[in-house]
């Protein structure tokens, strides 16, 4: 993991935390909603990793931003279905917001972060 990029560290930590939580979902939700969230988190992490080494970061970061929005929606659905306790949802939404700010800053700067 590239620790020179705080966005990677934050996304990695959220991914690890969320995957542990998703494994405890009831079976009918684990293989639908849980899998979607897990795939979205992993896609986001890989996109951010790809962006580090890409000369043309903008399209990759835009795709990462779309993936982050999917996570917002899926996490809200988890909360509304009472599958994610309020404190956990607050942690997830705060983490997603922080990652979003970092991502927005990276997109605004162009090649830097």
Buried (B, 14 or more C-beta within 10 A) or exposed (E): EEEEBEBBEBBBEBBEBBBEBBEEBEEEBBEEBBEBBBEBBBBBBBBBBBBBEBEEBEEBBEBBBEBBEBBBEBBBBBBEEEBBEEEBBEBBBEBBEBBBEBBEEBBEEEEEB
